[in-house]
Structures are given as structure tokens and as C-alpha cells.
Amino acid sequence: MQLLTPVTLTVDNTELTLTRLDPVLIDDSAHKLVVARLHPALRPLFLWRGEDYDDIGNWTQEQAEAEITAQLGDDPQTALQALVFNG
């Protein structure tokens, strides 16, 4: 999925500029949740869980990408940086 503007993240003291995200989507029906793994972020982005998981039903790639975009909000750089583990 293409980012509207490039995002520069600091990963282990190295700057990495992203122009797109290639989310890995994980649907865990046993725990009623869908998460997106957004490389290089180590922390997942929770898209739907619990009642929201029930409400979304058979979600599509487009719905997942729209939810990712919505959760990243107006400042995707800050939102993505918060998901990166810099240990």
C-alpha cells in the first residue's frame, strides 16, 4: 500500500525512509482479532478485535488498508515510529 508521503523512521539508530507499506495481515478467529504487521515495526497494529471483529465479518484487503490508514491518522510517521522497537 502506497503512503501519501514518505515516512522516515529511526530503527536501531538508523534512518529508514518508507514510501509504501506491505502489511502482513493476521486473522485470529479464536481470539477474535485481526492485526497488521508493518515492517520494520515489531509491534503489531490491531485492526479489529472483540465486538469490532464480529462486526467486520469477512473483511477485505481494501478494508484492512483503509483501517491501517485511518489508524495512522494525520501523522503516520509518529504512529509508525511508536510501533518500532528501538531496544
C-alpha positions as CSV (number, residue, x, y, z in Angstrom):
1,M,0.0,0.0,0.0
2,Q,1.4,3.3,-1.1
3,L,2.0,6.0,1.5
4,L,0.7,9.5,0.6
5,T,4.1,11.0,1.7
6,P,7.4,9.3,2.5
7,V,7.9,8.4,6.2
8,T,11.3,8.4,7.8
9,L,11.7,6.1,10.8
10,T,14.6,5.6,13.2
11,V,15.3,1.9,13.6
12,D,18.3,0.9,15.8
13,N,19.9,4.4,15.3
14,T,19.5,4.1,11.5
15,E,17.1,6.2,9.5
16,L,14.9,4.3,7.1
17,T,12.6,6.1,4.6
18,L,9.4,4.2,3.5
19,T,7.3,5.1,0.6
20,R,5.0,2.1,0.9
21,L,3.8,-0.5,3.5
22,D,3.4,-4.1,2.7
23,P,1.2,-5.2,5.7
24,V,1.1,-8.8,6.7
25,L,-2.4,-9.4,8.0
26,I,-3.2,-12.0,10.6
27,D,-6.8,-13.1,11.3
28,D,-7.0,-15.0,14.6
29,S,-10.6,-16.1,14.9
30,A,-10.0,-18.0,18.1
31,H,-9.2,-14.7,19.8
32,K,-11.4,-12.5,17.6
33,L,-8.7,-10.2,16.3
34,V,-7.1,-9.0,13.2
35,V,-3.6,-7.5,13.4
36,A,-1.3,-5.9,10.8
37,R,2.5,-6.4,10.9
38,L,4.1,-3.4,9.3
39,H,7.8,-3.9,8.6
40,P,10.1,-2.6,10.1
41,A,7.8,-2.2,13.1
42,L,7.9,-5.1,15.6
43,R,4.7,-4.1,17.4
44,P,1.5,-5.1,15.6
45,L,-1.2,-2.7,14.7
46,F,-4.6,-4.1,16.0
47,L,-7.2,-3.5,13.3
48,W,-10.3,-5.2,14.8
49,R,-10.9,-7.2,18.0
50,G,-13.8,-8.4,20.1
51,E,-17.1,-6.9,19.0
52,D,-15.4,-4.9,16.2
53,Y,-14.1,-8.3,14.9
54,D,-17.6,-9.6,14.9
55,D,-19.0,-6.5,13.2
56,I,-16.4,-6.5,10.3
57,G,-17.1,-10.1,9.4
58,N,-15.4,-11.2,6.2
59,W,-13.1,-8.3,5.8
60,T,-11.3,-7.4,2.6
61,Q,-7.7,-6.3,1.8
62,E,-9.2,-2.9,0.9
63,Q,-11.0,-2.6,4.3
64,A,-7.8,-3.6,6.1
65,E,-5.7,-1.0,4.3
66,A,-8.4,1.7,4.9
67,E,-8.3,0.8,8.7
68,I,-4.5,1.0,8.7
69,T,-4.6,4.4,7.0
70,A,-7.3,5.6,9.5
71,Q,-5.2,4.4,12.5
72,L,-2.0,6.0,11.2
73,G,-4.0,9.3,11.0
74,D,-2.7,12.6,10.0
75,D,0.8,11.9,11.3
76,P,1.8,8.4,10.0
77,Q,5.4,8.9,10.9
78,T,4.7,9.4,14.6
79,A,2.2,6.5,14.6
80,L,4.6,4.1,12.8
81,Q,7.6,5.2,14.9
82,A,5.6,4.3,18.1
83,L,5.4,0.7,16.7
84,V,9.1,0.4,16.1
85,F,11.1,-1.2,19.0
86,N,14.4,0.6,19.5
87,G,16.0,-1.5,22.2
